[in-house]
Amino acid sequence: MTVQDLDGQRLAQVLKRAAELFRRKLKDPRLVAAALDRIGGDLAGEGAARADVVIEAIFEDPEAKRALYRSLEPRMRPGALLATNTSCIPLEELAGALAHPERFVGLHFFNPVPRMQLVEVVSMASTPADTTERALAFVGAIRRLPLPVRSTPGFLVNRILMPYLLEAVALEGEGVPAHEIDRAAMAFGMPMGPVRLADTVGLDVCLSVARILGASFGHPVPRRLEELVAAGRLGRKTGRGFYDYRGGRPRMPRGPLPAPGGPVEQRLVLRLLNEAVACHRERIAPDADLLDAGMIFGAGFAPCTGGPIHHSRNEGAEVQRARLEGLEHRLGGRFAPDPGWAGLAD
């Protein structure tokens, strides 16, 4: 296995992090040494000519990715898979740069990669079944959980998660303290609240994804998010975001969780559930069980609920739709119930 980066210093940092991960995971120095022997730095990109799978993981700029593919594809072996780790760009937008789009897939790993087991395996309508099957088998071979999803902006997990995060930003902009928003989500069963999650992911990353999905689905990007990024407050990685951080931990007051079902929780969760129902209607994942598993393993959706579709059915689709209609009347069209609620009630 080789890792390529044009910057030698960044490449050295990648290999250093890999060594630290191997020491933490494998413990035995002989196993660590053997693992390090199987990975090498590759400034010139020579490993692409020998690889069975090439994974591109550069920044989220479609033209930059297409330019890379134009130089990379001619050096690849015939039949080798080319995968992109994009978190939200539809594959169709990238595949036009390829002479062989039939071997192009998405392999979206979630952060932090060493801990997150889910990998979205993204296919276009034109992707041959054999290509998808090989990509799924690769993810299984590296001991991760493969989730087949259809190419669409944001794929499955990020598309469902973004309205939830944006509603948290809207609530904070209305004056609800960040820690109260997070505690409301945790009262529902989330392991981490949406404000802290956004800080952890990086507000610049959230803003990039929000802009891409906003252009496709009409989600307005909150001005508050724009302002924080412009000020360099990108979250945990810069020490300041919605929260201030000390030693990697947010400075937030301690206190009990609120009673479940409060108004802040309702706004957060219903935005998420509504988008999950839309994805289920559009068959972004093959079935409701895989959608639910994707949200639990990829986004930490409250495991005790069984996932967003299972939870919506348990609560009653008509009940949830009525709640959305009430919020739509008070707060606007972002709460308009998706047409898929009708099918969920059947």
N, C-alpha and C positions, 0 to 999 in steps of 0.2 A: 504494500500500500504506500502511495506517495501523497504528499500534501504540497500543493503549489501556491506560492504567493510571490508577486513581483518584488515585494519589499522583504529583504533578508531579515531585518529586525523583527517585523511582524511574524515571519515564518519561525524564527527562533522562539518567540513567545508562545506560538501554537504548540511547538514541540515540547517546550517546558511545561505547559499546562497538561499535555498528554502524559508526560512523565509523572507529574504529581497525581494525576488521576489513576494511573496504573499502580503507583505505590499505595494509594489509599484503597483501591479495590482488590489488588492481588496479594498484597502483604509480603509474599515470599520474594526475596530479591532475585532469585533465578527466574521466576515467572515474569517479574518486571523487566528484567534484561531481555528475555525472549520476546516480550511484547514490543519493546522498543526496537529490537532488531527487525521487526516486521513493518516498521513505519519509517519513512524517510522524507526529508525535506527536498523540494524539487523546484528550484528557482527558474529553471529553463522550461519546465513543463514537459519533460521527456517521458514521464510516466504515463501520459495520456495515450501514447501509442501502444502500450502493453495492457491497459486496463480493460476489464470486462464491463465495469460500470464507472462512469465519470460523473461526479456530483459537483455542480456549480453552486457556489454559495456566496456570491458577491452581493453588493448593496442593491436595494430595490429600485433599480433604474432600468426600464425596458430596453432603451437603446444601448446602454452599456452591456447588458446581457447579450443582446443580439450581436454586438460587435465581437464579444468574446466567442460566441458560437461560430462565427464566420472564420475565425482563426483556429479554433479548436477542432471543429468537425473533420477537416481534411486530414488531421493527424491521428484520428481515432481508428481503431480496428473495425473492419466490416462486421456489423452485427452487434457491436458494443452498445450498451445503453447510455444515453445522455440524459441526466436528471438535473432538474433545477430545484433548489431548496427555497424558492420564492414562497412567501407566506400568503400572498394575496393576488398576484398578477395572473390572469387567465393564461393558460398555455398557448392558446390560439394567438395571443398577442406577441408571443416570443417565437413560435415555430416557423414563422414566415422567413426567418433567416437561415433555415436549415435546408440542405439538399435531401435529407432523409428524416422528415418529421415523424415517420412511422416508428422510430426507435427513441422518441422523446417522451419523457414522463416527468411528473412532479414527485419529489420525495421531500415532504415538508416535515422537518424535525422541529420539535418544540423545545423552547428554553426553560430551564437549563438542560441542555442535551444529555449530560451524564445521568440525570435523574428521571427525565420524562420518557416514558416507554412508548408512547403513541407516535406513529409516523403516518401522515396522510399520504396515500399513494394516489396521485392525481392523473386522470386520463381524459383525453379529448374524445369526442364522439367518433373521430376517425382513427383513434389508437387501436392497433390490432390487439385482439385478446391475448395473443402470445406475449406481446410486450408488457401488458399489464400483469400477466401471471408471473413473468420473470421478475418484475419489480416487486411484486408481493412476496415472492420466494426470497429475494435478496433481503428484504426487511426481516422476514422470519429467520433467515440465516444469521443475522447479526443480533438476534434475540430481542427484537422489538415487536410491538403490536402493530401490524399493518391495517390501516383503515382505507378501503377503496372509496374514493370520492370522485365526483364529476367536476371537470374544469369549469369554474365560474368565479367571479371576483370574490376573493376571500376564502374560497373553497367551503369547508363546513365550519370548523371550529372558530376561526377568526370572524367569519361572517356573523355567526350567532353571538359571539362574545362582544363585538364592537358596539351594538346598540346599548348593551348593558353598561359598558364602560362610558359611553357618551352620556348616558342618563346620570351616571355618577358625577361626571363633570358638570352637567347642568344643575344638579342638586347643590354641588359645592358653590357654583356661581350664584345660586339663589340665597346663599348664606348658611346652608346646612354644614356644620363642621365636618371635615374629612373623616375624623374618627367615628362620628355618629353614623355616617354613611357606611363605613366599613363594618361597624358593629351590627347594623341592620342586616347586611348581607350574611354575616356570620351567624346571626340568629336564625336565618333560614337554613343554614347548614353548610355554607361555603367555608372552605379552609382559610381563605384570605379575602378581605374585602376588595372591591373594585378599584378604589383609589390607590391603595397600597399595591395592588396588582399592576396598575398602570405605571406607577413609579418603578416597580421592579422590572417590568418589560422595557421601560425607557419611554419618556414622553415624546421624544423625537420619532421613535418607531411607531408609537400609537398615532401620532399625527400623520405620518406617511400612510399608514393603513387606512386611517379615517378619510383621508383625501381620496384615495383610490376607491374605497367603498362608497364614499359620498357621491362621487361622480356616477357610480353605477346604480345606486339604490336611493339617492336623494337624502341621505342622512346629512344634515348640516353639521359642519365642523365647529365646535364651540370656540368662541373668541378666547376664552380663558386658556384653552390648550395652546392656541397659537401664541398667546402672550408669554406663557411659561417657557415654551421652547425658544422664543426669540430672546428671552432673558438668560438663556443658558441653564435654566433649571430643568434638567432632563430626568430627574428622579434619583434613585439610589446611586447610580454610577457617578453622578456629579456631587452627591452629598445634599442636594436640595431638589425638590420637586413640589408636589403638593405638601409633602412632609419635609422636615429637616432631618438629616440622618447623622448618627454618631456611631462609629464602629459598625456601619452597615445596618443599624437598627433605626427605625423611625422614632422620632420623639413625639409621643402621643400620650395623652392622659390615660390612666388605667380606670377601669370601671366595668360594671356588669353588662352583659348583653341585654338589649331590650327584649320585651315580649315579642314572640314571633307574630307576623302578620300586620305589622305597622305600615303606615303610609309610605315611608321611605323604601322599605322592603318591597312593597307592592309595585312601586314604580320601577325599581331595578329589575325585579324578577319577571314582571310581565313584559317588559321590553325584550328580555332574553327569550322567554317562552314564545312570544309572537314570532320572532325571527326563526326559532327552531321549527315552528309549525310551517312557516313558509318554506324552509329547506326540506322538510318532510314532504310537502306538497310537490315540490320540484324534483324530488328524488335525487338530491345531491349525494346522499348515501343510499345504498341499496335498500335499506329497510329501517324501521324505527328503532330496532334493537341496536343496530350498528351506530345510528345517530346518537342514541343515548350513551353508548359505550364511548364514542368519540368525545362527547362533552365531559364525561366523568374523567377519563384518562388524559384528555388533552387540555381541559380547562378547569378541572377540579370541581365541576358542578356537583352540588351536594349529593354524595353517594347514597345517602339514606333515602333519597327520593326515587332512585332507580333511573334517573335521567329526566330530561325535560319533557319528552313525549309521554313517558310512563307517568310522570307526576301530573301532567295536564289531564290525562285520562282519569287518574285517580281523583283529582279535584273536581272533575266534571268540565267538559269542554264548553258547555253553555254558560256555566258559572264564570269561567275564565274570560270568555268572550264578553260577557256583560260587564265585568270589571274593566276590561279594555275600553269598552264603549263609554263607560263613565269617565275614565281618564282622558279619552279623546275629547269628550265634551268640555272638560275643564282645561286641558293642557294642549290640545291640538292634534294634528294629523299623524304625528309620529306614533301615536297609540292606536291608530286605526286597525281593527282586527283583520288579520290576513284571511283570505277566503278559505284557506285550509282548515280553519276551525270547524267548518261545517262537515267536512269529511272525517275529522277526528271524532266527532260526536256519533258517527254512524256505528 
